[in-house]
Amino acid sequence: MEQIEFFEEDGTMVVSCPNSFFQKYLSKQYRDCIVECISATLQKPVEVQFRVRKGKGPSQEVPSRDYPIQMTLPTLTSPSAAHGLNGNFTFEEFVVGRCNAFAYEAALAVSDEDISKYNPLYFYSDIGLGKSHIAHAIGNRAVKSKQNINVKYMTAGDFSQDYVHSVRNNCLKGFKNSYSPSKLDIFFIDDVHLFKNKEKTQTELCQVLDDLMSAGKQVILSGYRPPTSMTQIDKGLRSRFSSGLVIDLKRPDKQTREKIVRYKAQKNGITLPEEVVEFISTNVLSSIRELESAVMTITAMSSLMKRQITLDLAKELLEGTLEKQQKVTIELIQNFISKNFCIAKDTLVSPSRKKDIVYPRQVAIFLCRRYTREPLQSIGDAFSRKHSSIIHSLETIETMYKQNLKVKREIDFLIEKFEAETG
């Protein structure tokens, strides 16, 4: 376990972090909470700085102090540059419930038995429900248990960039060779929905998949939706995606959410009272990531504030998040977007396909998915759109957000403004 050290230096409280990841994460996510807690402890306003600790131990930087406060966080394993896998995503870290048991068993079979038993193996789910985790887990287990196995994990964006680079630099032969059956035993591609409208890249991917599967190599894919509903993906490629085993990872039910909360708390070295487990699992519903964040918040702030973890503390620390979940509605988001884009609400939800209407509508749908608990069908009804149209809007905005810096900045600005207004 890595430790976060606190010490005072020239009137400034320094948060000494074990690496740059913790420095950036704590500064971004918990700065205000940490400043508030330290100020309350010292009973005076303080300035807080986040630094990466030098050397192998805190003793090399941290002097003696009057206010020792420590918090422990799990050690991160760096992704391997050789195969692209994240070492943190293992089967041991994957909490199994009714929502994902089928996916778990299929993944185990692939990694432990015949690596081409289900080929291709396709996982799909909403964001934050574990599809990437389980794909990485297959690779990590295979690398650990099998000698001289060649594994390659990448996103659709990585593959597309690799292909474009090879074309521009006249090295397509080298590109094809790097994805040949002689070089790969297990090939993973994440976020395959991002291949839409990239016809040449899709054609090249078809050839890569055909060669690998014909040679008995395992192909594992994951995306935001099932292959049959990705209408902007070439029919032949969709057919390849769905020719093996297609598995839906559903939202965790209450029992699974409780298991996740208990496990994540145990990983942080604590045992949560049952009433706290019940409170978190009942109220945090959107994704596994949000459950983990809730546990992290409670354990971290309990350590900083030196307070026993109780139901009252959990309610206090998650109050803002839960109030926002209850307060934010689809209508509130529609009004916010209408105001900021100077579009009448009736026009926003109209059948209009004009570019200056479609984009704000897609942003509104994105915010609805992010800030409400409403299912996609309800969001679709609110915008007079079919379920498939809502998924298309979400995928389009996700792609634009990742690939267009101007769009990313605009959406980040709107998110910040919306959170400030609904705070």
C-alpha positions, 0 to 999 in steps of 0.5 A: 500500500502506498501512503499519502504523507502530509507535512508543513513547510514554510506555512504551506501544507504539502501533500506528498504523493508516491507518484504523479498519478496520485498527485494529479488525481488528488489535486483534481478530485479532492483538493477542496475537501483536503483543504477544508479538512486540514483547515478545520484540523489546524483551525486556520486557513491553509495553502495546500500543495501537491508534490510527488515524493522523491526517493524511496521513502517518506523519510527522505522528504517528510520532516517531523511534524505536529499533525501526522495524517496518513491515508493509504491508497492501492498501489497502481501497476503500470500497463505493460508497454510490450502488450498494452495490458493494464496489470490492475485489471485481473480476474481476482479484481473482478467482482462477479454477480448475476449481471456479469457471471456469464461474461466471467465464465466465458472469459475464464474458459478462453484464458484457461482452456482453449484460447480459440474456444469462443472466437471472436469473443465480443463484450458490450456494455454501457460505460463503466460496467467492466467490459475493458476490465474483463478483456484485460483480465483474459490477457493478464491471465494468459500471459501469466500462465502460458509461456511465449504467448503473444498478446496485443491489446489496443483501442480502435483509435490506436488501430486506426492511427497505426493504419493511417501512419503506415499508409502515409509513410508507405510502410503498409507491409510492416503494418500487415506483418505486425498483425499477422498470425505469426506475431499474435496469439490473442488480439484485443480491440476495445471501443470498436464502435469508433470504427464507424465511417472509417471505410478503409480502416474497416477493410484492413481490419476485416483482413486482419481478423480473417487471417487471425481467426483462420489461424486459430488465434483468439480475437476479443472485441468490446464496444458500447453496443451489440454488433447488429445495431452498429449500422455505420460499421460495414456489414461484413465487419459487423458479421465478423464481430457477431460470428462468435460469442456476443455477451452483454454486461448489464448494470449490477443488481443490488446484491452485486453492488453490495459485493463491489462496495465490500470488496473495494472497502476491503482493498482499502484496508477497512470494513464498512458497517452494513448500514453504510454498505446498504446506503451506498449500494441503494443510492449509487446506481449508475456504474461500477466506477461510481461505486468505487468512487463513493467508497474511495471518498468515504475511506479517504475522508474518514482517514483525513478527518480521523472520524469513525465511518458511520452512516451519518458520515457516509450521508454527509460525504455523498450528500452533494452527489445524491442531491444532484442525482435527485435534482437533475432531470431531463427537462432541466438539462434540455432547458440548460442546453436551449439557453446556452445554444440559444435554441427554443426547447421545442426546436431542440426536441423536434425532428429537425436534422439541421447541423446547428440543431443536431449537435446541441441535441447530442450534447443534451443527450450526453448530459442526460446520460451523465447526470440522470438515472433515466434509461436510454428509452426514457431519454429517447422519449424525451427527445422524440427519438428511438433507442437506436438514435440515442445510442448513435448520438452518444457514440457520435459525441464520444467520438467527437470528444476524443478526437476534436479538441474544440468540441472537448473544450466546449463540452468541458466548459458546459459541464463545468457551467452546468455543475456550477449551476446545479451545485 
